[in-house]
Amino acid sequence: MDLSEYLRARQAEIEAALERALPAHPTCPPVVADAMRYSVTAGGKRLRPVLCLASADAVGGDRSLAMPAACAIELIHTYSLIHDDLPAMDDDTLRRGRPTLHVVAGEGMAILAGDGLHAEAFGLLAREPQSSDPDMMRRKLRVIDVIATAAGPAGMVGGQALDLAAVTPGRDGRLPAPFDAEGLRTMHAKKTGALIRASAVSGAIMGGGTDAAVTAIDACATELGLAFQIVDDILDVEGASKDLGKTAGKDAAAGKPTYPALYGLDTSRRMARECIERADAVLNAAGMRDARLLEIGRWIVERSN
Ligand code: GRG
């Protein structure tokens, strides 16, 4: 199966599983259920859940065991986008090709829909896959820990806090010093990298991977996450809002340091390609000859070409 067939097949399974995972009326008041659905079903590449399922494949596991983690991570990712778009944060009006949730449902409902998605994600992880097998329960608990850490203050929330603080004037009215290359890398590793890593690691754990395999997948996904961020910065400079489904050029306009700003476009493209080479080396060194994860990495990088 080539990559586009693989992506289409996995994306279709993920859409169906997300549909089942979303809370239904009337248990959940329609006003918030509809708001959650609006953002989850707005499209999106489903990169994180695909990585989760592909990692279960890479360790030779049963992909269906990783589907609850795949969906939980997509729910958390969607909550983060809703909250990131709020006026108090990035203040954006376009996401996934649609008006942002606070534009159509109001700020309060957008905050609640994000909160609801966050809570539903952990409920899903606790409930599924249903099993009383001690090994499966250990896998589930480990995955809950991995995802909570990646989504929380040591991960995504912490990265978002660093990003927000960088554009927030202090009491003296001055902005903090801009990130240097190391600061930029740390902020992105937390803000977007942590959840991408957790996607792959959760898939490998649910697929029953050995500790060595999980460690190799983690290192591989760290590189894919960095490549993703470099490409996202390139697209922010080069892309059109229509193609991106979100407002283009915002980071540059806000004076945020980006990879193209620090290194230039050509070097940024080369750096993204080098991430995939390092991901390849990591998998090779671990004796894991899974081409699919690398194909997904190249798919990430090709978006910037
Ligand atoms: C609000 C706690 C909190 C966190 C927000 C991830 C994040 C932290 C904000 C997103 C800001 C942003 C646009 C970052 C650039 C990288 C990124 C996460 C892009 C969106 O992810 P894609 O490209 O989106 O995977 P789709 O729509 O395809 O799922």
Boltz pocket constraint, residues with backbone or C-beta under 6 A from the ligand:
constraints:
  - pocket:
      binder: B
      contacts: [[A, 43], [A, 44], [A, 45], [A, 46], [A, 47], [A, 77], [A, 79], [A, 80], [A, 81], [A, 83], [A, 84], [A, 96], [A, 151], [A, 156], [A, 157], [A, 160], [A, 191], [A, 192], [A, 232]]
      max_distance: 6.0
